[in-house]
C-alpha cells in the first residue's frame, strides 16, 4: 500500500510527500521496478534531479528491460487520462532521463 499511497500523493500534486512512501515500499520490495522508476519520477518532480537520475539508473541496472522510456509508455497503457500520465512521467523529463515512448506498447503487441 505504500507504493499506492505514493502514487496518490504524486497525482494529487504533492511530489515531496510522495518520496518517503516510495522509499519505504522499495525497502520492503527492493526489486519492484515500477516503484523504483516512480520514485525517480517523484524525485524529479520535487526538483531533486541528481537523485532522480541516480534512482532511474539504478532501476535500469537492476532490470535492463525497465527503462524510463518503458515506464513512461507503460503509464500511457495503464491510463488514458493524459493529466495522470503527465504527472506520472514529468519528473523523469525534468531530470533528463526520459528519451521517448514506444517500448511498452511494442512489448505488449501480439507475437507472431
C-alpha positions as CSV (number, residue, x, y, z in Angstrom):
1,X,0.0,0.0,0.0
2,X,3.0,2.3,0.4
3,X,3.5,2.4,-3.4
4,X,-0.1,3.2,-4.0
5,X,-0.1,5.9,-1.3
6,X,3.0,7.5,-3.0
7,X,1.2,7.4,-6.4
8,X,-1.9,9.1,-4.9
9,X,0.2,11.8,-3.3
10,X,2.1,12.4,-6.6
11,X,-1.1,12.6,-8.6
12,X,-2.5,15.0,-6.0
13,X,0.4,17.3,-6.7
14,X,2.5,16.5,-3.6
15,X,5.7,15.1,-5.0
16,X,7.7,16.0,-1.8
17,X,5.5,13.8,0.3
18,X,5.3,11.0,-2.3
19,X,9.0,10.3,-1.9
20,X,9.1,8.7,1.5
21,X,6.4,6.1,1.0
22,X,8.0,5.1,-2.3
23,X,11.3,4.7,-0.5
24,X,9.7,2.6,2.2
25,X,8.0,0.5,-0.4
26,X,11.4,-0.1,-2.0
27,X,12.9,-1.0,1.3
28,X,10.3,-3.8,1.6
29,X,10.5,-4.8,-2.1
30,X,13.9,-3.7,-3.4
31,X,13.3,-5.2,-6.9
32,X,10.0,-3.5,-7.5
33,X,11.0,-1.8,-10.7
34,X,7.8,0.2,-11.3
35,X,8.2,1.7,-7.8
36,X,11.9,2.5,-8.4
37,X,11.0,4.4,-11.6
38,X,8.0,6.0,-9.8
39,X,10.4,7.2,-7.1
40,X,12.8,8.6,-9.7
41,X,9.8,10.5,-11.2
42,X,8.7,11.8,-7.8
43,X,12.3,13.0,-7.0
44,X,12.4,14.7,-10.4
45,X,9.0,16.4,-9.8
46,X,10.3,17.6,-6.4
47,X,13.3,19.1,-8.1
48,X,15.8,16.6,-6.8
49,X,17.2,16.0,-10.2
50,X,20.5,14.3,-9.4
51,X,18.8,11.8,-7.1
52,X,16.1,11.2,-9.7
53,X,18.8,10.3,-12.3
54,X,20.6,8.1,-9.8
55,X,17.4,6.2,-8.9
56,X,16.4,5.8,-12.6
57,X,19.9,4.5,-13.5
58,X,19.9,2.1,-10.5
59,X,16.5,0.8,-11.6
60,X,17.6,0.1,-15.1
61,X,20.8,-1.5,-13.9
62,X,18.7,-3.9,-11.8
63,X,16.3,-4.6,-14.6
64,X,17.7,-3.6,-18.0
65,X,14.2,-4.0,-19.6
66,X,12.7,-1.4,-17.3
67,X,14.0,1.9,-18.8
68,X,12.4,5.3,-18.2
69,X,11.0,5.1,-21.7
70,X,9.4,1.8,-20.9
71,X,7.9,3.2,-17.7
72,X,6.5,6.3,-19.5
73,X,4.9,4.2,-22.2
74,X,3.6,1.8,-19.6
75,X,1.9,4.7,-17.8
76,X,0.1,5.6,-21.1
77,X,-1.1,2.0,-21.4
78,X,-2.3,1.9,-17.8
79,X,-4.2,5.2,-18.0
80,X,-6.0,7.1,-20.8
81,X,-6.1,10.2,-18.6
82,X,-3.4,12.5,-20.0
83,X,-3.1,14.5,-16.8
84,X,-2.3,11.4,-14.8
85,X,0.2,10.2,-17.4
86,X,1.9,13.6,-17.3
87,X,2.1,13.6,-13.5
88,X,3.5,10.1,-13.5
89,X,6.2,11.0,-16.0
90,X,7.1,14.7,-15.9
91,X,9.7,14.3,-13.1
92,X,11.6,11.9,-15.3
93,X,11.5,14.6,-18.1
94,X,12.6,17.3,-15.7
95,X,15.6,15.1,-14.6
96,X,16.5,14.5,-18.3
97,X,16.2,10.7,-18.1
98,X,13.2,10.3,-20.3
99,X,14.0,9.9,-24.0
100,X,10.7,8.9,-25.6
101,X,7.8,6.4,-25.7
102,X,7.3,3.2,-27.6
103,X,8.7,0.1,-25.7
104,X,5.8,-0.9,-23.6
105,X,3.3,-0.9,-26.4
106,X,5.7,-2.9,-28.6
107,X,6.2,-5.4,-25.8
108,X,2.5,-5.9,-25.3
109,X,1.8,-6.4,-29.0
110,X,0.8,-10.0,-30.1
111,X,3.8,-12.1,-31.2
112,X,3.7,-14.0,-34.5
